[in-house]
Amino acid sequence: MNKSSTLRIHLALLFVSAVFGVNSVTAKIALQEIDPMALVCIRISIASIILFALHRIFIRERIRSFRDYVELAFFSIFGIIINQTLFLKGLALTTAINATVLVTTIPVVTIVIAILMGREKTSFRKIIGSLISFIGVILLLGAERIDLNNQFFVGNVLVFINAVSFGVYLVISKNILKRYHPATVTTWTFIFGGIGVMPFGLDQAIHLPYAEISMTAWLCVAFLILFSSVIVYYINSWALQRTTSSTVAVYIYIQPIVATIVSTWTLGETLTWSTVFAALLIFAGVFIVSLKMRAELKAEAASQELDLVRESMALKED
């Protein structure tokens, strides 16, 4: 993989992290007027319809076996149903600070799961990079500001389970991305996810007082559907197809930076030197992991070239 391709992967992951950084703010605003389960149902259902329509127009790739349908349905449990439901439900029950800290456990969870499942090798750089970034997140948010009172316990647990669920999704969905276009995987994951969330949020969505909901809340819902669901999930799958799951996960550490910037604009908070230092730590951790990514991609490319040489030599001998 050349430098241009590697750069595109990093830019894609930066964009994903930026959108998800804004996502926590927009979701919190929407949740002030919309029931969490109704929001999950509306978000996933509309996003799956849009993805299906775009897929039919531009991609038109068919799922080739019943087993692949089953796999995609299974992936949707972790990537959509548990992930989206518990995040929004947890965000409604806890503070945004707690949720941001807990979401940053995804890289560590992903690395542990990938290693336990034999999908990735143990790497000193991955571990150190994740720890450095996590320290940056704690400094950015301020450990003394993290509220772990009992009243937020349920919300904290739900957000953490969401983090574990998404880490599992990043690991187990990588193999099917070798066989299908990222848009195909994203579309069918959302379709099955939309079906899965119906029993939990359809009734709330039907009885939602739509006329009483403000335009601001609806604009936030539109952002959650178009950017945080349709666009970001496709780009995330595209990047996951081209790099390791732990590299995709470590970019989650950039989300608090975006969230801090948004808070500065919307709440009038000032940017301090401690925030700048924390941001540098987060980027340093991402950089360390990205170095390991480049080494792994180069090794994989060299292995593929060696296999081609061996195949060509075997053909000549025949």
Summary of the structure (lengths in Angstrom):
residues: 318
radius of gyration: 20.4
end to end distance: 31.2
largest distance: 76.2
contacts: 1082
relative contact order: 0.19
helix: 85%
strand: 0%
